[in-house]
C-alpha cells in the first residue's frame, strides 16, 4: 500500500471486508488512498446488532466499534450504516 501512496494512485472505490479488529487501520489507509468523491464501502459494520453491546470484549466487535467511531469523527466523509 505504501507504493500506491508514494506513486499517487488514488482509488475511486475502496471495499473493506477483512479482519474486523483491523478495520480502523484499513479505514485510515482508505482515506490516504482515496480522493475527493471516492466511495468507500465496509462490510459487516453492524454485526447483527451486536456492535451496540458495550460490554463485549470480542476483538471483532471492538474493531467495528472503533471503525464506526472513526467514521463519525471524520469531517471529510459522510457515512451511513445499514
C-alpha positions as CSV (number, residue, x, y, z in Angstrom):
1,X,0.0,0.0,0.0
2,X,2.9,2.3,0.6
3,X,3.9,2.0,-3.0
4,X,0.4,3.1,-4.2
5,X,0.6,6.0,-1.8
6,X,4.0,7.1,-3.0
7,X,3.1,6.8,-6.6
8,X,-0.1,8.8,-6.1
9,X,-2.6,6.2,-7.3
10,X,-5.8,7.2,-5.7
11,X,-8.8,4.9,-5.9
12,X,-12.4,5.7,-6.8
13,X,-13.8,2.8,-4.9
14,X,-12.5,1.1,-1.8
15,X,-14.1,-2.0,-0.3
16,X,-13.2,-3.0,3.2
17,X,-14.1,-6.6,4.1
18,X,-11.4,-8.0,6.2
19,X,-10.5,-8.9,9.7
20,X,-12.6,-6.6,11.8
21,X,-10.1,-5.8,14.6
22,X,-8.0,-4.0,11.9
23,X,-10.9,-2.1,10.3
24,X,-9.7,1.2,11.9
25,X,-6.3,0.8,10.2
26,X,-7.9,-0.1,6.9
27,X,-10.1,3.0,7.2
28,X,-7.1,5.2,7.7
29,X,-5.4,3.7,4.6
30,X,-8.7,4.2,2.7
31,X,-8.5,7.9,3.5
32,X,-4.9,8.1,2.3
33,X,-5.6,6.1,-0.9
34,X,-8.7,7.9,-2.0
35,X,-9.6,11.3,-3.4
36,X,-12.5,13.7,-3.2
37,X,-15.5,11.9,-4.5
38,X,-14.2,8.4,-3.8
39,X,-16.6,5.8,-2.4
40,X,-15.6,3.5,0.4
41,X,-17.8,0.5,1.4
42,X,-17.2,-1.5,4.5
43,X,-18.9,-4.8,5.1
44,X,-20.4,-6.1,8.4
45,X,-20.3,-2.9,10.4
46,X,-23.5,-3.7,12.3
47,X,-22.6,-7.3,13.2
48,X,-26.2,-8.4,13.6
49,X,-26.7,-5.6,16.1
50,X,-24.0,-6.9,18.5
51,X,-21.9,-3.8,17.8
52,X,-24.1,-1.9,20.3
53,X,-23.1,-4.3,23.2
54,X,-20.6,-2.1,25.1
55,X,-19.8,-4.9,27.4
56,X,-18.5,-7.2,24.7
57,X,-14.8,-7.9,24.7
58,X,-14.9,-9.6,21.3
59,X,-12.0,-8.2,19.3
60,X,-14.1,-8.1,16.1
61,X,-16.8,-6.1,17.8
62,X,-14.3,-3.7,19.3
63,X,-12.7,-3.2,15.9
64,X,-16.0,-2.4,14.3
65,X,-17.0,-0.1,17.1
66,X,-13.7,1.8,16.7
67,X,-14.2,1.9,13.0
68,X,-17.6,3.4,13.4
69,X,-16.3,5.9,15.9
70,X,-13.6,7.0,13.3
71,X,-16.3,7.3,10.7
72,X,-18.4,9.5,13.0
73,X,-15.4,11.8,13.9
74,X,-14.0,12.2,10.3
75,X,-15.2,15.6,8.9
76,X,-14.1,14.7,5.3
77,X,-16.6,12.0,4.8
78,X,-20.3,11.3,5.2
79,X,-21.3,7.8,6.3
80,X,-24.4,5.6,6.5
81,X,-24.5,2.2,8.3
82,X,-27.2,-0.2,7.2
